[in-house]
Amino acid sequence: MTADARPMSRRIQARVFRVVNVPMRLVLGLPFATPLGSRLMLISYKGHKTGRAYRQPVSFVRDKDVLLTPGGGKWKLNLANGEPIRIRLSGRDFAARPELVRDPNQVEQLLALMAAKNPSVRRFVAIPSNSEGHLDRASLNAAIEHGFCIVRWHVIDGHRNDVE
């Protein structure tokens, strides 16, 4: 989907995040925990085409020994399943392996879990629900087809206890 084909609300949201992410990178990069760190972390990765270094603030929810992030932006295109990257969480750096979850049933289950722990997830993941309260399957499938996924971060052993 080209940028022009996205709904106006999503284009505006992307522009707002480009501006807001600048101070977020500074705050999340501090060497101590901040209130923002309870729901946001900073991921560091290299662009797969350019090799350019990026630092991207992303929301997360803890689920046992993994962290879950809605993967709706272009940043996730630079992640490879199982390739470790650096995350900064509560003022500390950790290595984590991303797992890109694209199965519609798993995505719906994980989004429900995430929304239960952080209701603001529903505002940023604009997949409508049907009358039974489940995600509209056609909309969910379309979102996944256009690149949406859930990133399940597996903290590499040795650091796992530090993020629990």
N, C-alpha and C positions, 0 to 999 in steps of 0.2 A: 504494500500500500504506500503510495507516495504521500509526502507531507501534505500536499494539497487535497488529497482524498480523505484525510482524517477530518472528523467533525471539528467545527470551530472551537468547541469547548476543550478538546484535546490539544489543539494547536496553541490556544491561550495558556493552558496548563503547562505545556512544554516550555513556553517562553518565560512564564513565572518561575518555574523550577531552575531555568538557566541562571536567572538573577539570584534567587534565594540560595542556590547551592554554593555560591561563592563564600558567603559568611559561614554556611554550614560546614564546609570543608575546614575552615579555620577552627571553629568550635570543636568539631569532632576530632580534629587532629591534636588537640591539647593533650599534654601528658598526664591528665587526671580526668576522673569521671565528671560528667556534667549531666544536668537533668535531661538534655536531649538524647543522651546515650542510652536511656532506658528503652527507646523505640527506634533509634537510628544508629547506623554504624557506617564506617567509611571503608569502601573496598578499593584496593589498588590493583591495577592490571595494565597490561600493554595492549594496544590496538593490534589486532591480528594482521591487518594490512599494512599499517604505517609503522608499528613498533613504538608509537608514541605512548608515554606514560600517562595514565588517567587516575584520578581519585574521585570516586563517585559516592555521595551519600545515598544510602538506601535504607528503607524501613525494614524492620525484622520483628519476628515473634519467636520466642523460644518454645521448642517442643521437645521435652526431655533433653537429649544430648545433641540436638541439631538446632540450627537457626533457619527460619523460613522467611523468604523474601518474595513479594510479588514481582515477577519479571516482565514488566510491560514496556520498558524503555529499550533503546538501542544498545545500551551498555552491555546487556546480557549476550549480545552477539559475539562479544570478545571472550566469552567463557567457554571452556571445553570441559565436558564431563570428566571429573576426576583430576584435572590439572590444578594443582594447588595455587592459590593466590593469597595475598596478605589482606587481612581485615583488621581494622582498628575499632576496638570496642571498649568503652569505658576507660579510655586513656592507655590501653595496652594493645600491642600487636599480636596477632595470632595467624597461623596458617590454617587455611580451610580448603576443602575440596568441594566444588559446586556439583550438584546433581540437578540437571534440568528436567523437571517433571512436566510432561506434556499429555499424559493420559487424562482424558476428560473426567473420569470418575475420581481419580486421585486429586486432580486440580480442584474439583468441587469440594471434596472432603477437606483438603488442606486450607482452602479459602474459608470454609465454615469455621475451622479450628482457629485460624488467624483472626477472623472477625469477632469470634467469641472472646479472644484475649485482647484485641485492639479494634474496637468498633470503627475507627476511622479508616480501616482498610477498605471498607465498602465504598467510601467516598472516592477513593483513588482507583478502585477496580470497578469500572462502570459496566459490569455484566448484569443485566436485569434478572430479577427472580420471577418465577411463575407463581400461579395462585397457591401452590402447595408450599412455597417458600424455598424451592430448589432453584438453582440457576437455570435460566432458560437455555435448554440444550443447544438450540441452533445458534444463539448468541455466543455461548461458551465455545462451541466448535469453531465458529468464525474467528473468535479471538485467538484461539490456539493456532488456527491455520495462518493467521497473520502474525504469529510469533510470540504470543503471550505464553508464559509458563510460570511455574513456581520454582524458585531456586531453593533447594534444600542444601544448606551448608553443613558439611561434616568437618568439625574441628579436628585437626590432625592430633592423634594420640600424643600425650605429653603436655598438651595445652587444654585438653577437654575439661578438666576440673576448674580451670581458671574462668571459664565462661558460664558455668552452671550456677 
